[in-house]
């Protein structure tokens, strides 16, 4: 069953059944691990990440301001709701060895696919600022509500393909200050 109703402007809600595989070595973000301190020093001196917007489109239905797509197949269920319209933007982001995105937020959910290398994500709302490591073929879902940072803590380049859900015309990234619970 599939139903489509259109958008206006209000919160975008994406409801999905997701599964993520974790992995990688735990790294102490509070500077007690010398390898982490060295990694953060390299990140500060590393070239910045570079990005290329691959596509951005607005999804709306001029006949109905409530956008609601629902798909149920066997045991799988996906639903996307928005009021009114929303944009989907796809971006390729390259992270040189040791580079980082800087602390930031997004106006809506962001689906991150690691297509080469290894990336580590830190969330400001995690009291321990624990690393969440993702490797090739793994995804990371960021709801965009709290500042976070993506870091390439390796000696090899990494690439992400990022899919943003955002209000029409909105900026896709808003820089944020470093949270007190993450000491790098």
Secondary structure, 3 states (H helix, E strand, C coil): CCCCCCCCCCCEEEEECCCCCCCCCCCCCCCCCHHHHHHHHHHHHCCCCEEEEEEEEEECCCCCCCEEEEEEECCEEEEEEECCCEEEEEEEEEECCCCECCCEECCCCEEEEEEECEEEEEECCCCCCCCEEEECCCEEEECCCCCEEEECCCCCCEEEEEEEEECCCCCCCEECCCCCCCCC
